[in-house]
Amino acid sequence: MDPVTPKGEQPEKEKFRSGMEDEFRKWGARLDELLGKVDQATGDAKADLQKQVAHLKEKQSQLREKLGALKNDSGEAWDGLKVGVEAAWHDLKSGLNLAWDRLRPKNDGTKEKSSKDK
């Protein structure tokens, strides 16, 4: 059962869901931007980034499903769904940041090594 909230305030669940959907859209745009940058890469770096982006698209899809489940939840499974959404969100955000880091040049003009190479 949702707690009673003053008029005009969103219950915690709706506030969380709405915030996560906003972040999902923002980071989806960053993923789309990354796709454009990957096309500019060459050789092994391009192939590696394409694999990374495919993996991120899969994570994005999983997060979309979890957000849909959260939206349709009756309230009883709220805590479990919230934890799942937060974990999926963290995975997507971390993976996207790593992919962007690979595209950023180091100070000497060479590309950063991936976290696997360090």
Secondary structure, 3 states (H helix, E strand, C coil): CCCCCCCCCCCHHHHHHHHHHHHHHHHHHHHHHHHHHHCCCCHHHHHHHHHHHHHHHHHHHHHHHHHHHHHHCCCCCHHHHHHHHHHHHHHHHHHHHHHHHHHCECCCCCECCCCCCC
